[in-house]
Amino acid sequence: MSASTAHVHSHHASADHEEIITSVRQALHQDGKGLAIRPEIVDELAVHACVVLADVIAAVEDGGPLDVIAPGGGGWPRPGMDWAQLLRAGTTLFEVLLPIALRELAPPDDAAVTRISVLLHQGITARVVRDPLARPVPPSDLILASRRDERRRMTRELHDQVLHGMGLAMQSLDLHRYHVETSPVLARAKVDRAIGLLRQVMSTLQQFSVELRRSVEPGGLERALRSYLAAHVEPSVNVVIRTRGDLTSLPTDVNEEVYLIVREAVRNAVRHASPSRLHITVEVSGGTVRATVADDGVGFDPDVSPAGGGLASMQERAMLLRGQFTWSSVPGVGTRVELRVPLAGGAQ
């Protein structure tokens, strides 16, 4: 790069920097609340926006992939930020940066426009839209920590499915505005894509809403399990659920953890085993609650595929309850998991 070219790039970068900072502040202050009431967040977002734009311009000019190093140890996201605020921050930066990037890079065709848009999305996701619950919090209570892990799982799925889908929909709508006057057909395609993405997001949110409402209340374990099975197991699978004893006597903590363990066992069977039959039993007797989930699916060889993933999670939950968790599987025959938890004052 010649000295004169470097000077021109330096001048543009300075002008872009000021424009980005002004635009980010104006966009966040439009609502007069939320992120805008925290000046440190506005300033940090403006800095991240400038870095993302520089990364995208470098990637386009070099013809290579986006080389983004997410900030580490910089306190971002700020404590207290939820996924909705991160979405707001990410979409704001995309709206601000896209027209500036297109102006600076002057893409020659639609393929180049799309690449710039994708690079922006990747850069903003890596630097700004990150899981606010990623930092480990030392738990003072193991059961509470288990509940937090479950909430983290749901937050990650919200991030991966809802946040990502809405970000892509916003990207398509922004591209629609860019193409609407020059290419109506392409603009219409972008709107149709955005509509499809938003429908997927709505469906995901509805599933999460059902799952959240299914939180186990005292005495509601059987009802919660039947509700989950009805919503998540295909009608082609023969499901049998049997309960024995007084499930209403189970403590709230035990209720919740037993539900989560059985739910995970069912989820594993449905997702990975392709069963035709699924049998669930929950029994309370002799100061102990026992639960089993058995399927006739593909099974696996424990020597080839050791226990991990969902099985490890279920075992950890059982240990928190001072219980025992066992499992067995035979290829072509199926898998069976069994939980045994002593109740207060019961036999262990």
The 8 nearest C-alpha neighbors of each residue, nearest first, counted from 0:
[[1, 4, 5, 2, 3, 6, 8, 7],
 [2, 0, 4, 3, 5, 6, 7, 8],
 [1, 3, 5, 4, 6, 0, 7, 8],
 [2, 4, 6, 5, 1, 7, 0, 8],
 [5, 3, 7, 1, 6, 2, 0, 8],
 [4, 6, 2, 8, 3, 7, 9, 1],
 [5, 7, 9, 3, 4, 8, 10, 2],
 [6, 8, 10, 4, 9, 5, 11, 3],
 [9, 7, 5, 11, 10, 6, 12, 4],
 [10, 8, 6, 12, 7, 11, 5, 13],
 [9, 11, 7, 13, 8, 12, 6, 14],
 [12, 10, 14, 8, 13, 9, 15, 7],
 [13, 11, 15, 9, 10, 14, 16, 8],
 [12, 14, 16, 10, 11, 15, 9, 17],
 [13, 15, 11, 17, 16, 12, 18, 10],
 [16, 14, 18, 12, 13, 17, 11, 19],
 [17, 15, 13, 19, 14, 18, 12, 49],
 [16, 18, 20, 14, 19, 15, 21, 13],
 [19, 17, 15, 21, 16, 20, 22, 14],
 [20, 18, 22, 16, 21, 17, 15, 23],
 [19, 21, 45, 17, 23, 22, 18, 16],
 [20, 22, 18, 24, 19, 23, 25, 17],
 [21, 23, 19, 25, 24, 20, 18, 26],
 [24, 22, 26, 20, 25, 21, 19, 45],
 [23, 25, 27, 21, 22, 26, 28, 41],
 [24, 26, 22, 28, 23, 27, 21, 29],
 [27, 25, 23, 29, 24, 28, 22, 91],
 [28, 26, 35, 24, 29, 25, 23, 30],
 [27, 29, 31, 25, 35, 30, 26, 24],
 [30, 28, 26, 31, 27, 25, 32, 35],
 [31, 29, 32, 28, 27, 33, 35, 26],
 [30, 32, 28, 29, 35, 33, 36, 27],
 [33, 31, 30, 35, 36, 34, 28, 27],
 [32, 34, 35, 36, 31, 30, 84, 37],
 [33, 35, 36, 37, 32, 27, 40, 84],
 [36, 34, 28, 27, 37, 33, 32, 31],
 [35, 37, 34, 32, 33, 38, 31, 28],
 [36, 38, 35, 39, 40, 34, 41, 33],
 [39, 37, 41, 40, 36, 42, 35, 34],
 [38, 40, 42, 41, 37, 43, 44, 36],
 [41, 39, 43, 38, 42, 37, 44, 34],
 [42, 40, 38, 44, 39, 43, 24, 45],
 [43, 41, 45, 39, 40, 44, 38, 46],
 [44, 42, 40, 46, 45, 41, 39, 47],
 [45, 43, 47, 41, 46, 42, 48, 40],
 [44, 46, 20, 48, 42, 43, 47, 23],
 [45, 47, 43, 49, 44, 48, 42, 50],
 [46, 48, 44, 50, 49, 45, 51, 43],
 [49, 47, 45, 51, 46, 50, 44, 52],
 [48, 50, 52, 46, 47, 51, 16, 53],
 [49, 51, 53, 47, 48, 52, 54, 46],
 [52, 50, 54, 48, 53, 49, 122, 47],
 [53, 51, 55, 49, 54, 50, 56, 48],
 [52, 54, 50, 56, 51, 55, 57, 49],
 [55, 53, 51, 57, 52, 56, 50, 58],
 [54, 56, 58, 52, 57, 53, 118, 51],
 [57, 55, 53, 59, 58, 54, 60, 52],
 [56, 58, 54, 60, 55, 59, 61, 53],
 [59, 57, 55, 61, 63, 65, 56, 60],
 [60, 58, 62, 56, 61, 57, 55, 63],
 [59, 61, 57, 62, 58, 56, 63, 104],
 [62, 60, 58, 63, 59, 57, 56, 64],
 [61, 63, 59, 60, 58, 64, 57, 65],
 [62, 64, 58, 61, 65, 59, 60, 66],
 [65, 63, 58, 66, 62, 59, 118, 61],
 [64, 66, 58, 67, 118, 55, 63, 54],
 [67, 65, 64, 68, 54, 58, 63, 122],
 [68, 66, 65, 69, 122, 125, 54, 126],
 [67, 69, 70, 66, 125, 126, 71, 122],
 [68, 70, 126, 125, 67, 71, 127, 122],
 [71, 69, 73, 68, 126, 72, 75, 74],
 [70, 72, 73, 69, 74, 75, 68, 126],
 [71, 73, 74, 70, 75, 69, 76, 134],
 [74, 72, 71, 75, 70, 76, 77, 69],
 [73, 75, 72, 77, 76, 78, 71, 70],
 [76, 74, 77, 73, 70, 127, 72, 78],
 [75, 77, 74, 131, 78, 80, 127, 129],
 [76, 78, 75, 74, 80, 79, 40, 131],
 [79, 77, 80, 76, 131, 74, 75, 81],
 [78, 80, 77, 81, 131, 76, 132, 84],
 [81, 79, 78, 77, 84, 131, 76, 82],
 [82, 80, 84, 83, 131, 79, 85, 132],
 [81, 83, 85, 84, 86, 131, 80, 158],
 [84, 82, 86, 85, 81, 87, 162, 80],
 [85, 83, 87, 86, 82, 81, 80, 88],
 [84, 86, 82, 88, 128, 87, 83, 89],
 [85, 87, 83, 89, 84, 88, 90, 82],
 [88, 86, 84, 85, 90, 89, 91, 83],
 [87, 89, 85, 91, 86, 90, 84, 92],
 [90, 88, 86, 92, 91, 87, 128, 85],
 [89, 91, 93, 87, 92, 88, 86, 94],
 [92, 90, 88, 94, 89, 93, 87, 95],
 [91, 93, 95, 89, 90, 94, 96, 88],
 [94, 92, 90, 96, 95, 91, 97, 89],
 [95, 93, 91, 92, 96, 97, 90, 173],
 [94, 96, 92, 93, 97, 91, 22, 23],
 [95, 97, 93, 99, 94, 98, 92, 100],
 [96, 98, 100, 99, 93, 94, 95, 101],
 [99, 97, 101, 100, 96, 102, 95, 94],
 [100, 98, 102, 96, 97, 101, 103, 95],
 [99, 101, 97, 103, 102, 98, 104, 96],
 [102, 100, 98, 104, 105, 99, 103, 97],
 [103, 101, 99, 105, 100, 104, 98, 106],
 [102, 104, 100, 101, 105, 99, 56, 11],
 [103, 105, 101, 106, 102, 100, 56, 59],
 [106, 104, 102, 101, 103, 107, 100, 112],
 [107, 105, 111, 104, 108, 112, 101, 109],
 [108, 106, 105, 111, 109, 112, 110, 104],
 [107, 109, 111, 110, 106, 112, 113, 105],
 [110, 108, 112, 111, 113, 107, 106, 114],
 [109, 111, 113, 112, 108, 114, 107, 106],
 [110, 112, 114, 106, 109, 113, 108, 115],
 [113, 111, 109, 115, 110, 114, 106, 116],
 [112, 114, 116, 110, 111, 115, 117, 109],
 [115, 113, 111, 117, 116, 112, 118, 110],
 [116, 114, 118, 112, 113, 117, 119, 111],
 [115, 117, 113, 119, 114, 118, 120, 112],
 [118, 116, 120, 114, 119, 115, 113, 121],
 [117, 119, 121, 115, 120, 116, 55, 122],
 [120, 118, 122, 116, 117, 121, 123, 115],
 [119, 121, 117, 123, 118, 122, 124, 116],
 [122, 120, 118, 124, 119, 123, 125, 117],
 [121, 123, 119, 125, 124, 120, 51, 118],
 [122, 124, 126, 120, 127, 125, 121, 119],
 [123, 125, 128, 121, 122, 127, 126, 120],
 [126, 124, 122, 123, 69, 127, 121, 128],
 [127, 125, 69, 123, 124, 122, 128, 70],
 [126, 128, 123, 124, 129, 125, 89, 85],
 [129, 127, 124, 85, 89, 126, 123, 125],
 [128, 130, 127, 131, 124, 125, 76, 126],
 [129, 131, 132, 133, 155, 128, 158, 82],
 [132, 130, 133, 76, 81, 129, 80, 82],
 [131, 133, 130, 134, 151, 135, 154, 81],
 [134, 132, 130, 131, 135, 129, 151, 136],
 [133, 135, 132, 136, 131, 130, 78, 137],
 [136, 134, 133, 137, 132, 138, 148, 144],
 [135, 137, 138, 134, 144, 132, 133, 139],
 [136, 138, 135, 139, 144, 140, 134, 141],
 [139, 137, 140, 144, 136, 141, 143, 135],
 [138, 140, 137, 141, 144, 143, 142, 136],
 [139, 141, 143, 138, 142, 144, 145, 137],
 [142, 140, 144, 143, 145, 138, 319, 139],
 [141, 143, 145, 144, 140, 146, 319, 252],
 [142, 144, 146, 140, 145, 141, 147, 138],
 [145, 143, 141, 147, 142, 146, 138, 140],
 [144, 146, 142, 148, 143, 147, 141, 149],
 [147, 145, 143, 149, 148, 144, 150, 142],
 [146, 148, 144, 150, 149, 145, 151, 143],
 [149, 147, 151, 145, 146, 150, 144, 152],
 [148, 150, 152, 146, 151, 147, 153, 145],
 [151, 149, 147, 153, 152, 148, 154, 146],
 [152, 150, 154, 148, 149, 153, 155, 147],
 [153, 151, 149, 155, 150, 154, 148, 156],
 [152, 154, 156, 150, 151, 155, 157, 149],
 [153, 155, 151, 157, 156, 152, 150, 158],
 [156, 154, 158, 152, 157, 153, 159, 151],
 [155, 157, 159, 153, 158, 154, 160, 152],
 [158, 156, 154, 161, 160, 155, 159, 153],
 [157, 159, 162, 155, 156, 160, 161, 154],
 [160, 158, 156, 163, 157, 155, 162, 161],
 [159, 161, 157, 163, 156, 158, 164, 162],
 [162, 160, 157, 164, 200, 163, 158, 165],
 [161, 163, 158, 165, 164, 160, 166, 159],
 [162, 164, 166, 159, 161, 165, 160, 167],
 [165, 163, 161, 167, 166, 162, 160, 196],
 [166, 164, 168, 162, 167, 163, 161, 169],
 [165, 167, 163, 169, 164, 168, 162, 170],
 [166, 168, 170, 164, 169, 165, 171, 163],
 [169, 167, 193, 165, 171, 170, 166, 196],
 [170, 168, 172, 166, 167, 171, 165, 173],
 [169, 171, 167, 173, 168, 172, 166, 174],
 [170, 172, 189, 174, 168, 169, 173, 193],
 [173, 171, 175, 169, 174, 170, 190, 168],
 [172, 174, 170, 176, 175, 171, 169, 177],
 [173, 175, 177, 171, 176, 172, 178, 170],
 [176, 174, 186, 172, 178, 173, 177, 189],
 [177, 175, 173, 179, 174, 178, 172, 186],
 [176, 178, 174, 175, 179, 173, 180, 186],
 [179, 177, 186, 182, 175, 181, 176, 180],
 [178, 180, 186, 183, 176, 175, 182, 181],
 [181, 179, 178, 182, 183, 177, 176, 186],
 [180, 182, 178, 179, 183, 177, 186, 185],
 [181, 183, 178, 185, 184, 179, 180, 186],
 [184, 182, 186, 179, 185, 187, 180, 181],
 [185, 183, 187, 186, 182, 188, 179, 178],
 [184, 186, 188, 187, 182, 183, 189, 178],
 [185, 187, 175, 183, 179, 178, 189, 188],
 [186, 188, 190, 184, 185, 189, 183, 191],
 [189, 187, 185, 191, 186, 190, 192, 184],
 [188, 190, 171, 192, 186, 187, 175, 191],
 [191, 189, 193, 187, 192, 188, 172, 194],
 [190, 192, 188, 194, 193, 189, 187, 195],
 [193, 191, 189, 195, 190, 194, 188, 196],
 [192, 194, 168, 190, 196, 191, 195, 171],
 [195, 193, 191, 197, 192, 196, 190, 198],
 [196, 194, 192, 198, 193, 197, 191, 199],
 [195, 197, 193, 199, 198, 194, 164, 168],
 [196, 198, 200, 194, 199, 195, 193, 201],
 [199, 197, 201, 195, 200, 196, 194, 202],
 [198, 200, 202, 196, 197, 201, 203, 195],
 [199, 201, 197, 203, 161, 198, 202, 204],
 [202, 200, 198, 204, 203, 199, 197, 205],
 [201, 203, 199, 205, 200, 204, 198, 206],
 [204, 202, 200, 206, 205, 201, 199, 207],
 [203, 205, 207, 201, 206, 202, 208, 200],
 [204, 206, 208, 202, 203, 207, 201, 209],
 [207, 205, 203, 209, 204, 208, 210, 202],
 [206, 208, 210, 204, 209, 205, 211, 203],
 [207, 209, 205, 211, 206, 210, 204, 212],
 [208, 210, 206, 212, 207, 211, 213, 205],
 [211, 209, 207, 213, 208, 212, 206, 214],
 [212, 210, 208, 213, 209, 214, 207, 206],
 [213, 211, 209, 214, 210, 208, 207, 215],
 [212, 214, 210, 211, 223, 215, 209, 226],
 [215, 213, 212, 211, 216, 210, 223, 255],
 [216, 214, 219, 255, 220, 213, 223, 217],
 [215, 217, 219, 218, 214, 251, 220, 254],
 [218, 216, 219, 251, 247, 215, 250, 254],
 [247, 217, 219, 220, 246, 216, 248, 249],
 [220, 218, 216, 222, 217, 215, 221, 223],
 [221, 219, 223, 222, 218, 215, 254, 224],
 [222, 220, 224, 223, 219, 225, 242, 246],
 [221, 223, 225, 219, 220, 224, 226, 215],
 [224, 222, 226, 220, 221, 225, 213, 219],
 [225, 223, 227, 221, 226, 222, 228, 220],
 [226, 224, 228, 222, 227, 223, 229, 221],
 [225, 227, 223, 229, 224, 228, 222, 230],
 [228, 226, 224, 230, 225, 229, 231, 223],
 [229, 227, 225, 231, 232, 230, 226, 224],
 [228, 230, 226, 227, 231, 232, 225, 233],
 [229, 231, 227, 228, 232, 226, 233, 225],
 [232, 230, 228, 229, 227, 233, 266, 269],
 [233, 231, 228, 229, 230, 234, 269, 236],
 [232, 234, 235, 236, 231, 229, 230, 269],
 [235, 233, 236, 232, 237, 229, 238, 231],
 [236, 234, 233, 237, 275, 232, 276, 238],
 [237, 235, 275, 234, 276, 233, 238, 274],
 [236, 238, 276, 275, 277, 235, 239, 234],
 [239, 237, 277, 278, 236, 276, 240, 279],
 [240, 238, 278, 279, 277, 241, 237, 276],
 [241, 239, 279, 280, 278, 238, 242, 225],
 [240, 242, 280, 279, 281, 239, 243, 278],
 [243, 241, 281, 282, 280, 240, 244, 221],
 [242, 244, 282, 283, 281, 241, 245, 246],
 [243, 245, 283, 282, 284, 246, 242, 281],
 [244, 246, 247, 248, 283, 243, 249, 284],
 [247, 245, 248, 249, 218, 244, 283, 220],
 [218, 246, 248, 245, 249, 217, 219, 220],
 [249, 247, 246, 245, 250, 218, 217, 283],
 [248, 250, 247, 246, 254, 253, 251, 218],
 [251, 249, 253, 252, 254, 248, 217, 247],
 [252, 250, 254, 253, 217, 255, 249, 216],
 [253, 251, 255, 254, 250, 256, 142, 249],
 [252, 254, 256, 250, 255, 251, 257, 249],
 [255, 253, 251, 252, 257, 256, 249, 250],
 [254, 256, 258, 252, 253, 257, 215, 251],
 [255, 257, 259, 253, 258, 254, 260, 252],
 [258, 256, 260, 254, 259, 255, 253, 261],
 [257, 259, 255, 261, 256, 260, 262, 254],
 [260, 258, 262, 256, 257, 261, 263, 255],
 [261, 259, 257, 263, 313, 262, 258, 256],
 [262, 260, 264, 258, 263, 259, 257, 265],
 [261, 263, 259, 265, 260, 264, 258, 266],
 [264, 262, 266, 260, 265, 261, 259, 267],
 [265, 263, 261, 267, 262, 266, 268, 260],
 [264, 266, 268, 262, 263, 267, 269, 261],
 [265, 267, 263, 269, 264, 268, 270, 262],
 [268, 266, 264, 270, 265, 269, 271, 263],
 [267, 269, 272, 265, 266, 271, 270, 264],
 [268, 270, 266, 267, 271, 273, 272, 265],
 [271, 269, 267, 268, 266, 272, 273, 265],
 [270, 272, 268, 267, 269, 273, 297, 296],
 [271, 273, 296, 268, 297, 274, 269, 298],
 [274, 272, 296, 269, 271, 297, 275, 268],
 [275, 273, 296, 295, 276, 272, 294, 236],
 [274, 276, 236, 237, 295, 273, 296, 277],
 [277, 275, 237, 236, 274, 294, 295, 238],
 [276, 278, 294, 238, 293, 237, 239, 279],
 [279, 277, 239, 293, 292, 240, 238, 294],
 [280, 278, 240, 292, 291, 239, 241, 293],
 [279, 281, 241, 291, 290, 240, 242, 282],
 [282, 280, 290, 242, 289, 241, 243, 291],
 [281, 283, 243, 289, 242, 288, 244, 290],
 [284, 282, 288, 244, 287, 245, 243, 246],
 [285, 283, 287, 286, 244, 282, 288, 243],
 [286, 284, 287, 345, 346, 283, 288, 341],
 [285, 345, 287, 342, 284, 346, 341, 344],
 [288, 286, 341, 342, 285, 284, 340, 283],
 [289, 287, 283, 340, 282, 339, 341, 284],
 [290, 288, 339, 282, 338, 281, 287, 340],
 [289, 291, 281, 338, 280, 337, 282, 339],
 [292, 290, 337, 280, 336, 279, 338, 293],
 [291, 293, 279, 336, 335, 278, 264, 337],
 [292, 294, 335, 278, 334, 277, 336, 291],
 [293, 295, 277, 333, 296, 334, 276, 274],
 [296, 294, 333, 274, 332, 276, 275, 334],
 [297, 295, 274, 272, 333, 273, 294, 298],
 [296, 298, 331, 272, 333, 330, 332, 273],
 [299, 297, 333, 330, 329, 334, 328, 296],
 [298, 300, 330, 329, 328, 301, 297, 304],
 [299, 301, 303, 302, 304, 330, 329, 328],
 [302, 300, 305, 304, 303, 299, 306, 328],
 [303, 301, 300, 304, 305, 299, 306, 328],
 [302, 304, 300, 301, 305, 299, 306, 330],
 [303, 305, 301, 302, 300, 306, 299, 307],
 [306, 304, 301, 302, 303, 307, 300, 299],
 [307, 305, 310, 311, 304, 301, 308, 309],
 [306, 308, 311, 310, 309, 305, 312, 304],
 [307, 309, 311, 310, 312, 306, 313, 267],
 [308, 310, 312, 311, 307, 313, 263, 267],
 [311, 309, 313, 312, 307, 308, 306, 314],
 [310, 312, 307, 314, 309, 313, 308, 315],
 [311, 313, 309, 315, 310, 314, 316, 308],
 [314, 312, 310, 316, 260, 315, 311, 309],
 [313, 315, 317, 311, 312, 316, 324, 310],
 [314, 316, 318, 312, 317, 313, 311, 319],
 [317, 315, 319, 313, 318, 314, 312, 320],
 [316, 318, 322, 314, 320, 319, 315, 323],
 [319, 317, 321, 315, 320, 322, 316, 314],
 [320, 318, 316, 317, 321, 315, 142, 141],
 [319, 321, 322, 317, 318, 340, 316, 253],
 [322, 320, 318, 319, 317, 340, 323, 341],
 [321, 323, 340, 317, 320, 318, 339, 341],
 [322, 324, 339, 338, 317, 340, 325, 318],
 [323, 325, 338, 314, 337, 317, 339, 322],
 [326, 324, 337, 336, 323, 338, 327, 314],
 [325, 327, 336, 335, 337, 328, 324, 334],
 [326, 328, 335, 334, 336, 329, 325, 301],
 [327, 329, 334, 298, 333, 299, 335, 330],
 [328, 330, 298, 332, 299, 333, 300, 331],
 [331, 329, 298, 299, 332, 297, 300, 333],
 [330, 332, 297, 298, 333, 329, 296, 299],
 [333, 331, 329, 330, 295, 298, 297, 296],
 [334, 332, 295, 298, 296, 294, 297, 329],
 [333, 335, 328, 298, 294, 327, 293, 329],
 [334, 336, 293, 327, 326, 292, 328, 294],
 [337, 335, 326, 292, 291, 325, 293, 327],
 [336, 338, 291, 325, 290, 324, 326, 292],
 [337, 339, 324, 290, 289, 323, 291, 340],
 [338, 340, 289, 323, 322, 288, 324, 290],
 [339, 341, 322, 288, 287, 342, 323, 289],
 [342, 340, 287, 347, 345, 286, 346, 322],
 [341, 343, 345, 286, 287, 344, 340, 288],
 [344, 342, 345, 341, 286, 346, 287, 250],
 [343, 345, 342, 286, 346, 341, 347, 287],
 [346, 344, 286, 342, 343, 341, 287, 347],
 [345, 347, 286, 341, 287, 344, 285, 342],
 [346, 341, 345, 287, 340, 322, 342, 286]]
